[in-house]
Every structure is written in structure tokens, then in C-alpha cells.
Amino acid sequence: MSILDSHSIDSSADGGQPRNPCSTAASWLQPIMQCVNQRVQGRQQGRVQERVQERVQERVQRRAQRRARKGMPFAVGILLFAAVSRSFAVEPDSEWSEVLEEARGQTVYFNAWGGSDRINGYLGWVGEQVKAAHGVTLEHVKVADIAEVVGQLEAAKLVGRDENGNVDLMWINGENFAALKRAGLLWGSFANNLPNARLLKDSASVKYDFSVPVEGLESPWGGAQLVFIHDTDTVAEPPRSAQALLEFVNGDGRFAYPAPPAFHGTTFVKQLLIELLAGSETESALSVPVEEADFDVVTAPLWAYLDQLHPRLRGAGKSWPTSGEMTRQLLDDGELDIAISFNPNEASAAVKGGQLPESVRTYVFDNGTIGNTHFVSIPWNASASAGAMVVADFLISPEAQARKADPEYWGEPTVLDLQRLDDEQRALFDTVDPGVWALPIGTGKVLPEPHASWAQALEAAWLERYGQ
């Protein structure tokens, strides 16, 4: 498989690592390594105990001070604290005043995608706000794929690292959320305890993440929908269905999509499958785990469609864009007629940033396109759970959501119900102008995502058929 830019896919089986790191030639090292590991673990446990003792003492002192102000003797406060709790940290359903008190002075390590300058800049602003208002330091840990962080958490659970984890907050949804929930790697039902949660939309996409019940284990952060961007100077009437797209490329229209497992490529493949199954007996199979369906029967129309589409694509099914952002670049370069995005406002931000001409417009298929909500969540072993809750709550504040909706800073639809805001809060959104290049607000039917398990199955099948 070739790629249209300097990035390539490493198809090696071992990634350059030794195939047998436990060979007999290295067996003499095992006793030494065991000794070293024991000493390291001992030191780590000692440091953990010291941190626990320090934080318990701080907690006792704070509670004693509060009780003293209420006229309760210091000694009684200590005894009551010891009797009711042996944990120094807040719980997911703790009083918000306790959350704020615990959070002050904490550093929250937020693992989130770092591939966008606008998003990185927005998170920098978030850090400034929570620091000024609540004394919380936000560190954006930039990651390329959050699935790697999920793997790290799974490994931490296996070795028993149930405290003082290095991930406090993470940006997730879909199969990554499903994997964490299934393995019991999430902290608890904290999201409904956030004060700003009362302002959220009452929608299925907030309650279900790729058909998996959220149950308060993650807090919504932003909405998104698969959209297409075209240049009206070259394509006045773009294709508005899967069948119309096939006719478009057969008529020499220039189109390409990223190769799965790239996010935009997988999403496009799911979009095609949903549309091709609409009205059929197998349509309902996408809402249940993939292992409960006849995968070959359900996906047969998809492969038949792609077999016709791929020879007519830019790259002829042999080379692929690496991302949705790359399709936008190819549109700007005049090498594609249509680009793919999962942000209805991306075209506006790109036009304002000089990355697309003012003649571009955004649209969706007539019968709708896939849309979902993305979330933030707290791992079970987070070191700063209280601080993470404070950051999660600020992310769904009207101030943060209005700035996020502005293409100048990010340009992504809000998860708030504007009807639940007061006049002052609603006014923050009145100043946001997505421009004529974005998908008009309130338009474009949103289709639900298939069950989270379908993504990986489709990616594997796609790579088996077209990845060579």
C-alpha cells in the first residue's frame, strides 16, 4: 500500500524489535533483573505511602479547620474523619465544594489528540482558565492515537497499579470507551455530578456512545458529524448519496478517502454500510455487537460497492490519503473535488486560516450522515480525580463551549442545549458566526453510529481485502 505523502504504514511483523527477548542467552540476567525489580517496587511503594500519608494529613487538617469553624473540637473531627473514611480522595458523587477544595493545587494530565494547532491552542486557553479560577494546573499530554493510552491503562491494571496513575483525564469515545468500560478501567459515574451537566442536550448521542450506555462514566465534550466539502467553482452539484458518489467518480469526478484504520476512512466505510443496508432485513445488525451478527452477510453489499468505487478513485485503490486533513489539503491543491471531515465547521476555520478558498461549501448526504458525541473520562487510578472533574465541568461551561464553537478557535458544534441557558449565557453563542462555508446550524440529518465493536471488524476486513 502506498501513501500520498511522506508518511507510510509499517507492515513489519515485529517493528524492528527482537523476536525472542526471553532467549536462553539472556537467562543469566533474570536473577539480577528480579532483584532490581524488587528494589524498584519497594522504593515505589515507599513513595506512594509517603504521598498517601501527606495527603491524608492535609485532608485531616482541612476537615478539622472546617469543623472548628462550626464549633466542633479538633480531636472529635479527627475521630469522625477516621471513622467515616480511610480514603483521602473525593468520590464521583462527592459534594462539589469538596471537589473544588481537593482540586486546588492539583496537576491534571489530560491525554488528548495533539494533531491540531487550533485544538492545542484551545486547550492552552482552558488551562489558563482553570488555573485562574480553581488553582488547577492542566498539562496537555499530546497523543497521536488514544488507543495507545487505553493499552497503557490495560497494562497498568495487569501489574496492579491501582493508584497514582499518570493519566487523570482522557479524550475518548467509541471502541476506546467500550474497551475501558468492559475492563472496569474507569473511575466511576462522575459526569452527572458536574454542575454544568444540567445544561447538556437531552439526546441519545449523549446517553449512548456508539450504542454503549454511558451511565455517567464519561462527560460529553463536543459533537461531530461526517460532512463533505466541495469547491463550488469546480463542482456545482456534488453527489448526495452513495450511489450518486459512484456515478460521480465514474464520470471522472475526483475523490479519495483515507485508508482505514485512519479515523475518517473507517467512518466513511461505516457511512456507506449504513446507507447500503437501509431498509434491508440486516439493517438492525449494526446496533448490536458484531459477534452477534453474520458479518459476511451484513457486509457483502459494502464490499461489492467498494470493488466498483476503488478503481475510479484518485490513486486507483493503490494509494490513499493518510487523514481527513490530507483530503482537505488535496482539495485546496486542486487534486480532489471533495474532501472529508468530521467537523461541520472545519471549512469555515480553513477558509479563515487561508487553507481553503472562499468558494468551498459543506454538505451531507440527503438521507443523513454519521454523527456522534466525543467525551472525556477519568481512569480508575487517576492521581488527580478532583482536578479532572473540575476540568471536565469547565469544558461544558457556556464560556468554554461558545469559544469552542467559534471557528476562530476551534469551530465545533456545542453539546449544550441553548434553550437551557440564561440570556447572558446564550449571548455568548450569538457572537459565533460559522460563516457560509460551514454546514448551516440545525441542518443535516444525523445517523447513529453502529455498535463500537463494528469499527475494528470493518477495519480488519478492509485491510485484508484492499490493504496489500
C-alpha positions in Angstrom: 0.0 0.0 0.0 1.4 3.4 -0.9 0.6 6.7 0.7 0.1 10.1 -0.9 2.6 11.9 1.4 5.8 11.2 3.3 4.0 9.0 6.0 4.0 5.3 5.5 2.4 2.3 7.1 4.9 -0.1 8.7 3.8 -3.6 7.8 6.6 -5.4 9.5 5.6 -8.1 12.0 8.0 -7.2 14.7 8.6 -3.4 14.3 12.3 -4.0 14.5 12.2 -5.5 18.0 14.0 -8.8 18.9 11.7 -11.6 18.1 12.6 -13.6 21.2 13.6 -11.4 24.1 13.5 -14.3 26.5 16.1 -16.4 24.8 18.4 -18.7 26.9 21.4 -16.5 26.0 19.9 -13.8 28.3 18.7 -16.1 31.1 21.6 -15.2 33.3 20.1 -11.7 33.6 16.9 -12.9 35.2 18.0 -13.2 38.8 19.6 -9.7 38.6 16.5 -8.2 37.0 14.3 -9.8 39.6 16.4 -8.2 42.4 16.3 -4.8 40.6 12.6 -5.0 40.1 12.0 -5.9 43.8 14.1 -2.8 44.9 12.3 -0.5 42.4 8.9 -1.8 43.5 9.9 -1.3 47.2 11.0 2.3 46.5 7.8 3.0 44.5 5.7 1.6 47.3 7.6 3.7 49.8 7.0 6.9 47.8 3.3 6.0 47.4 2.9 5.5 51.1 4.6 8.9 51.8 2.3 10.6 49.3 -0.8 9.0 50.8 0.3 10.0 54.4 0.9 13.5 53.3 -2.4 13.9 51.5 -4.3 12.2 54.4 -2.7 14.7 56.8 -3.7 17.6 54.6 -7.2 16.3 54.4 -7.5 15.9 58.2 -6.3 19.4 58.7 -8.7 20.9 56.2 -11.7 19.0 57.7 -10.6 19.9 61.2 -10.4 23.5 60.2 -13.9 23.4 58.8 -15.3 21.6 61.8 -13.5 24.0 64.1 -15.3 26.9 62.4 -18.5 25.1 63.1 -17.6 24.7 66.8 -16.5 21.1 66.6 -13.4 20.1 68.7 -10.3 19.2 66.7 -10.0 15.8 68.3 -13.6 14.9 67.5 -13.0 16.0 63.9 -10.1 13.6 63.6 -12.1 10.7 65.1 -15.0 11.3 62.9 -12.8 11.5 59.8 -11.1 8.2 60.7 -14.4 6.6 61.3 -16.2 7.6 58.2 -13.4 7.2 55.6 -10.0 5.9 55.1 -9.6 7.5 51.7 -8.2 10.9 51.1 -9.7 11.5 47.7 -13.1 12.6 46.6 -15.6 10.1 45.2 -17.5 10.5 41.9 -20.6 11.7 43.8 -18.9 13.9 46.4 -20.2 17.3 47.2 -19.0 19.8 44.7 -17.5 22.0 47.4 -15.3 19.1 48.4 -14.3 18.5 44.8 -13.2 22.1 44.5 -11.3 22.0 47.7 -9.5 18.8 46.8 -8.7 20.0 43.3 -6.9 23.2 44.3 -3.2 22.7 43.8 -3.6 19.5 41.7 -2.0 19.0 38.3 -4.3 17.2 35.8 -2.6 15.3 33.0 -5.1 15.4 30.1 -4.3 12.8 27.4 -5.8 14.2 24.2 -5.1 14.2 20.5 -2.3 16.7 19.7 -2.5 16.9 15.9 -4.3 20.3 15.5 -2.8 23.7 16.3 -6.3 25.1 16.9 -7.2 22.4 19.4 -3.8 22.6 21.1 -4.3 26.4 21.4 -7.8 26.0 22.7 -6.6 23.6 25.4 -3.9 26.1 26.4 -6.7 28.6 27.0 -8.6 26.1 29.1 -5.5 25.6 31.2 -5.3 29.3 31.8 -8.9 29.5 32.9 -9.0 26.6 35.3 -5.7 27.7 36.8 -7.0 31.2 37.5 -10.4 30.1 38.8 -9.6 27.0 40.7 -5.9 26.6 41.1 -5.7 23.6 38.9 -2.8 23.1 36.5 -3.7 21.5 33.2 -1.0 19.6 31.3 -2.0 18.6 27.8 -0.3 15.3 27.0 -0.4 15.2 23.2 -1.1 11.8 21.8 -1.5 10.5 18.2 -3.9 7.8 19.0 -5.8 7.5 22.3 -6.0 3.7 21.7 -2.3 3.7 22.8 -3.3 5.2 26.1 -6.0 2.6 26.5 -3.3 0.0 26.1 -1.2 1.6 28.7 -4.1 1.6 31.2 -4.8 -2.0 30.5 -1.1 -2.8 31.2 -1.2 -0.8 34.4 -4.2 -2.8 35.6 -2.4 -6.1 34.9 0.6 -5.1 37.1 -1.7 -3.8 39.9 -1.0 -0.1 39.6 -4.3 0.9 41.1 -3.2 4.3 42.5 -1.2 7.3 41.3 -1.7 6.7 37.6 -0.2 9.1 35.1 -3.5 9.7 33.2 -6.0 11.9 35.0 -8.3 12.8 32.1 -8.6 11.5 28.6 -10.5 12.3 25.4 -12.3 9.2 24.2 -15.4 7.7 22.6 -16.4 4.7 20.6 -14.5 1.5 20.8 -12.0 3.0 23.3 -14.7 3.9 25.7 -16.3 0.4 25.3 -12.9 -1.3 26.0 -12.3 0.8 29.1 -15.9 0.2 30.4 -15.7 -3.5 29.7 -12.4 -3.9 31.6 -13.5 -1.8 34.5 -10.8 0.9 34.0 -13.0 3.9 34.5 -13.2 5.8 37.9 -17.0 5.9 38.3 -20.2 7.7 37.5 -18.9 11.3 37.9 -20.4 13.0 34.9 -23.9 13.6 36.2 -22.3 15.2 39.3 -20.8 18.1 37.3 -22.7 21.3 37.9 -22.8 22.2 34.2 -24.3 18.8 33.3 -27.7 20.3 33.7 -27.1 22.4 30.6 -26.4 19.4 28.3 -28.7 18.3 25.4 -31.1 15.5 26.3 -30.1 13.4 23.3 -29.3 9.7 22.6 -25.8 10.6 21.5 -25.1 12.0 25.0 -26.5 8.9 26.7 -25.1 6.3 24.4 -21.6 6.2 23.0 -21.6 4.0 19.8 -24.7 2.2 21.2 -22.9 1.6 24.6 -24.7 3.2 27.6 -22.6 6.0 29.1 -24.0 5.8 32.6 -22.1 8.8 33.8 -18.7 7.2 33.2 -17.7 10.0 30.7 -18.7 13.6 30.2 -19.7 14.9 26.7 -17.4 17.5 25.3 -18.3 18.1 21.7 -20.5 17.0 18.8 -19.4 16.0 15.4 -20.8 14.7 12.1 -19.4 13.3 8.9 -19.5 16.1 6.3 -18.2 16.6 2.8 -16.5 19.8 1.5 -16.6 20.8 -2.2 -15.4 23.7 -4.2 -18.4 25.3 -6.0 -16.1 26.6 -8.7 -15.5 23.1 -9.9 -18.5 21.1 -8.6 -21.7 23.0 -8.5 -23.9 20.0 -7.5 -22.0 17.4 -5.5 -23.1 13.8 -5.1 -25.6 13.4 -2.2 -25.8 9.6 -1.8 -23.5 6.6 -2.0 -25.0 5.7 -5.4 -24.6 9.3 -6.6 -20.9 9.2 -5.5 -20.3 6.1 -7.5 -21.8 7.8 -10.6 -19.7 10.9 -9.8 -16.4 9.1 -9.9 -17.4 7.1 -13.0 -17.9 10.4 -14.6 -14.3 11.4 -13.8 -15.1 13.2 -10.5 -12.0 13.2 -8.3 -12.5 11.6 -4.9 -10.5 9.7 -2.3 -10.9 8.7 1.3 -8.3 7.8 3.9 -7.4 4.1 4.3 -8.8 2.5 7.4 -7.9 2.3 10.3 -7.5 6.1 9.8 -10.5 7.6 11.7 -12.0 9.4 8.7 -11.6 6.3 6.5 -13.3 4.0 8.9 -16.1 6.5 9.4 -16.7 6.8 5.7 -16.8 3.0 5.4 -19.3 2.8 8.2 -21.4 5.5 6.5 -21.5 3.5 3.3 -22.5 0.4 5.1 -25.4 2.2 6.9 -26.7 3.6 3.7 -26.4 0.4 1.7 -28.3 -1.6 4.4 -31.1 1.0 4.9 -34.5 -0.7 4.7 -33.0 -4.2 4.5 -33.5 -7.1 6.9 -29.9 -6.9 8.1 -30.1 -3.1 9.0 -30.7 -3.7 12.7 -27.5 -5.9 13.0 -25.4 -2.7 13.2 -26.8 -1.7 16.6 -25.7 -4.9 18.3 -22.2 -6.4 18.9 -20.6 -7.6 15.7 -20.2 -11.1 17.1 -24.0 -11.4 17.3 -24.4 -10.8 13.6 -23.5 -12.7 10.4 -20.6 -10.4 9.4 -20.1 -11.8 5.9 -23.8 -11.5 5.0 -24.2 -8.0 6.5 -21.1 -6.5 4.8 -21.5 -8.2 1.4 -23.1 -5.1 -0.2 -20.3 -2.9 1.2 -17.5 -4.9 -0.5 -19.4 -5.1 -3.7 -19.8 -1.3 -3.7 -16.1 -0.7 -2.9 -14.9 -3.1 -5.6 -16.6 -0.7 -8.1 -15.6 2.5 -6.4 -11.9 1.9 -5.8 -10.6 1.7 -9.4 -12.1 5.1 -10.1 -10.6 6.9 -7.1 -7.6 9.1 -7.1 -4.8 6.6 -6.6 -7.0 3.8 -8.2 -7.2 2.0 -4.9 -3.5 1.6 -4.6 -2.6 4.8 -2.7 -4.6 6.6 -0.1 -4.7 9.9 1.8 -3.5 9.4 5.3 -6.2 11.5 7.0 -9.2 13.7 6.6 -6.9 16.7 6.9 -5.0 15.5 3.9 -8.1 15.3 1.7 -8.7 19.0 2.6 -5.2 19.8 1.5 -5.7 17.9 -1.7 -8.9 19.8 -2.3 -7.0 23.1 -1.8 -4.3 21.9 -4.2 -7.0 21.1 -6.9 -6.2 17.4 -6.8 -9.6 16.4 -5.3 -13.1 17.7 -5.9 -14.5 16.7 -2.5 -12.8 16.4 0.9 -14.0 14.6 4.1 -14.3 16.0 7.5 -15.9 15.1 10.8 -16.4 18.7 11.8 -19.3 20.6 10.3 -17.4 23.9 10.8 -14.0 22.8 9.5 -14.4 24.6 6.2 -15.0 27.9 7.9 -11.9 27.6 10.1 -9.9 26.5 7.0 -11.1 29.5 4.9 -10.3 31.9 7.7 -6.9 30.3 8.1 -6.2 30.6 4.3 -6.2 26.8 3.9 -9.3 26.7 1.5 -10.7 29.1 -1.0 -13.9 31.1 -0.2 -15.8 29.1 -2.9 -16.0 26.0 -0.8 -19.2 24.8 0.9 -20.1 22.0 3.3 -22.9 19.4 2.8 -24.1 16.0 3.9 -25.9 13.2 2.1 -29.6 13.7 1.6 -30.5 10.8 4.0 -28.0 12.0 6.6 -24.5 11.0 7.8 -23.0 9.5 10.8 -22.7 11.8 13.9 -21.7 11.2 17.4 -20.5 12.9 20.6 -17.0 12.7 22.0 -16.3 12.7 25.7 -13.7 13.0 28.4 -13.3 10.4 31.2 -11.3 9.7 34.3 -9.3 6.4 34.7 -9.8 4.3 37.8 -6.3 5.0 39.1 -6.1 8.8 38.3 -3.9 10.8 40.7 -6.0 13.9 40.4 -9.6 12.8 40.1 -10.9 16.0 41.7 -8.9 18.2 39.4 -10.1 16.1 36.4 -13.7 16.7 37.5 -13.1 20.5 37.6 -11.6 20.5 34.1 -14.4 18.3 32.8 -17.0 20.7 34.2 -15.3 23.7 32.7 -15.2 22.1 29.3 -19.0 22.0 29.3 -19.5 25.5 30.6 -21.2 28.0 28.3 -18.0 30.1 28.2 -15.8 27.2 27.1 -18.4 25.7 24.7 -19.0 29.1 23.0 -15.3 29.6 22.4 -15.0 26.0 21.1 -17.9 26.6 18.7 -16.1 29.6 17.2 -14.1 28.7 14.1 -11.5 31.3 15.1 -10.5 29.0 18.0 -11.8 25.5 17.0 -15.2 25.5 15.3 -17.1 22.5 16.6 -20.8 22.2 17.4 -21.8 22.5 21.1 -23.2 19.7 23.3 -25.2 22.3 25.3 -29.0 22.8 24.9 -29.1 26.6 24.2 -32.7 26.7 25.5 -31.4 25.8 28.9 -29.1 28.8 29.1 -29.9 32.2 30.5 -29.8 35.3 28.4 -26.2 36.1 29.3 -25.0 32.6 28.6 -26.9 32.4 25.3 -25.4 35.8 24.2 -22.0 34.1 24.2 -23.2 32.0 21.3 -24.9 34.8 19.4 -21.5 36.3 18.6 -20.3 33.0 17.0 -20.5 33.1 13.2 -19.6 29.9 11.4 -19.9 31.6 8.0 -21.4 30.4 4.8 -18.7 27.7 4.4 -19.9 25.6 7.3 -22.9 23.2 7.4 -25.8 25.5 8.4 -26.7 25.1 12.1 -29.6 22.8 12.6 -29.4 21.2 9.1 -28.2 17.8 8.1 -29.8 14.6 9.5 -27.6 12.8 11.9 -27.4 9.0 11.7 -26.4 6.9 14.8 -23.1 5.1 14.9 -23.0 1.3 14.7 -22.1 -0.6 17.8 -18.5 0.1 18.8 -17.4 -3.4 18.0 -18.1 -2.9 14.3 -15.2 -0.5 13.8 -12.4 -2.9 14.4 -14.1 -5.7 12.5 -14.6 -3.5 9.5 -11.0 -2.2 9.6 -9.6 -5.7 9.7 -11.8 -6.9 6.8 -11.0 -3.8 4.7 -7.3 -4.2 5.2 -7.5 -7.9 4.3 -9.2 -7.0 1.0 -7.6 -3.7 0.0 -4.5 -3.2 2.2 -2.0 -5.0 0.1 
